[in-house]
């Protein structure tokens, strides 16, 4: 199917129990990462920035 329709790779479709994401957008795709993981990543980014 991907050989016949390679444009599908540029337009991913992500689905979970409550949300649907069509296309690639970093900010919108992050909604599929659990909140506690996003919070940990943010905290690590802040720590790394403070060390610079």
LINGIVEN-V750676 format. One record per backbone hydrogen bond with DSSP energy under -0.5 kcal/mol. NH is the residue of the N-H (numbers start at 1). CO is the residue of the C=O. If there is no record, write none. Layout:
nh->(NH & NH)
co->(CO & CO)
This chain:
nh->(5 & 8 & 9 & 10 & 11 & 11 & 14 & 14 & 16 & 21 & 23 & 25 & 29 & 30 & 31 & 32 & 33 & 37 & 38 & 39 & 40 & 41 & 42 & 43 & 44 & 45 & 46 & 47 & 48 & 49 & 50 & 51 & 52 & 52)
co->(1 & 5 & 6 & 7 & 7 & 8 & 12 & 21 & 19 & 14 & 12 & 23 & 25 & 26 & 28 & 29 & 30 & 34 & 34 & 35 & 36 & 37 & 38 & 39 & 40 & 41 & 42 & 43 & 44 & 45 & 46 & 47 & 48 & 49)
